[in-house]
Amino acid sequence: MIVAGAVVIVALVGVRLSPMGPGPSVPAGATALHITTESPHLLPTLACETAALVPARLATVNSDLVLRAVGSGETIPVVWPSGWAAWLVDGRGELVGRDGSVFAREGDVLSDLGGGVGSDDLFHVCIVGT
């Protein structure tokens, strides 16, 4: 019985941490925005690249949520973790984590994103665990 309980607990924790799920649904009254995300994968990320992204501001351009370098205003091509989403609520873009919590809103400056540049020359944002 104890072994069965331990298996259930490990399974529930694994499901919670696994980036396989579809991520949050667009809430009522919101409009989906496009972001590029990693492909779903079974295991959570246990380590990140050590590169840091320059401070960047979230902005909407047409139907995309983008990052623009604070210093130059240039768009920075990024790949967000799998399961993340973006939408427009009351005219303001929101970047949302796989658990549905708002990570940042349009106009916010993000200065603590880690990750690294992949073989595709895009900055892959890394969030350890969930």
Secondary structure as UniProt FT lines:
FT   HELIX           2..17
FT   TURN            19..20
FT   TURN            28..29
FT   STRAND          31..34
FT   STRAND          51..52
FT   STRAND          56..61
FT   TURN            62..63
FT   STRAND          64..69
FT   TURN            70..72
FT   STRAND          75..76
FT   STRAND          78..80
FT   TURN            82..83
FT   STRAND          85..89
FT   TURN            90..91
FT   STRAND          92..96
FT   TURN            98..99
FT   STRAND          102..105
FT   TURN            106..107
FT   STRAND          109..110
FT   STRAND          114..117
FT   TURN            119..120
FT   STRAND          123..125
//
